[in-house]
């Protein structure tokens, strides 16, 4: 009877340890959201002489990806 309790206790400890290890790996390896920042934004003046042209928007985007190390 004592050997059975000992085996189940050992099995519970192994499962608990594997669960904690899996949680730590998940926290360390989960992807993080990239950061997007608009650095420069401009709307050039529209040419009113030709109404068939479409307007344009110019912008510079700075992207920071924290996942490059993983």
NUTILUM-873348 format. One record per residue (C-alpha): residue in one letter; x, y, z; residue number from 1. Coordinates in nm, 3 decimals. Each point is the difference from the previous one (the first is absolute). Layout:
N
- a/X/Y/Z/NUM
...
# end
This chain:
70
- x/0.000/0.000/0.000/1
- x/0.281/0.241/0.080/2
- x/0.170/-0.061/-0.335/3
- x/-0.319/0.093/-0.188/4
- x/-0.034/0.332/0.185/5
- x/0.365/0.072/-0.062/6
- x/-0.037/-0.067/-0.372/7
- x/-0.306/0.226/-0.032/8
- x/0.172/0.277/0.195/9
- x/0.306/-0.029/-0.225/10
- x/-0.224/0.005/-0.310/11
- x/-0.184/0.309/0.128/12
- x/0.331/0.178/0.062/13
- x/0.124/-0.079/-0.351/14
- x/-0.325/0.124/-0.156/15
- x/0.013/0.316/0.211/16
- x/0.362/0.065/-0.096/17
- x/-0.076/-0.051/-0.369/18
- x/-0.296/0.239/0.031/19
- x/0.217/0.271/0.157/20
- x/0.265/-0.054/-0.269/21
- x/-0.263/0.027/-0.276/22
- x/-0.134/0.324/0.154/23
- x/0.349/0.153/0.016/24
- x/0.074/-0.096/-0.360/25
- x/-0.332/0.141/-0.116/26
- x/0.062/0.330/0.178/27
- x/0.352/0.026/-0.144/28
- x/-0.082/-0.101/-0.358/29
- x/-0.339/0.160/-0.067/30
- x/0.010/0.258/-0.278/31
- x/-0.031/0.366/0.083/32
- x/-0.189/0.258/-0.204/33
- x/0.213/0.219/-0.230/34
- x/-0.011/0.376/0.063/35
- x/-0.090/0.232/-0.289/36
- x/0.073/0.374/0.020/37
- x/-0.079/0.262/-0.263/38
- x/0.313/0.217/-0.023/39
- x/-0.096/0.239/-0.280/40
- x/-0.341/0.062/-0.154/41
- x/-0.090/0.241/-0.280/42
- x/-0.275/0.065/-0.250/43
- x/0.140/0.193/-0.299/44
- x/-0.215/0.277/-0.145/45
- x/-0.244/-0.125/-0.259/46
- x/0.019/0.129/-0.356/47
- x/-0.345/0.151/-0.059/48
- x/0.049/0.051/-0.377/49
- x/-0.041/-0.370/-0.077/50
- x/-0.286/-0.156/0.194/51
- x/0.063/-0.354/-0.128/52
- x/0.320/-0.035/0.210/53
- x/-0.032/-0.167/0.335/54
- x/0.160/0.145/0.310/55
- x/0.297/-0.161/0.171/56
- x/0.112/-0.048/0.357/57
- x/0.365/-0.041/0.099/58
- x/0.115/-0.145/0.329/59
- x/0.303/-0.157/0.163/60
- x/-0.059/-0.296/0.225/61
- x/0.239/-0.120/0.271/62
- x/-0.047/-0.368/0.089/63
- x/0.155/-0.156/0.312/64
- x/-0.014/-0.380/0.017/65
- x/0.086/-0.143/0.346/66
- x/-0.016/-0.358/-0.137/67
- x/0.330/0.015/-0.189/68
- x/0.193/-0.155/0.292/69
- x/-0.221/-0.307/0.005/70
# end
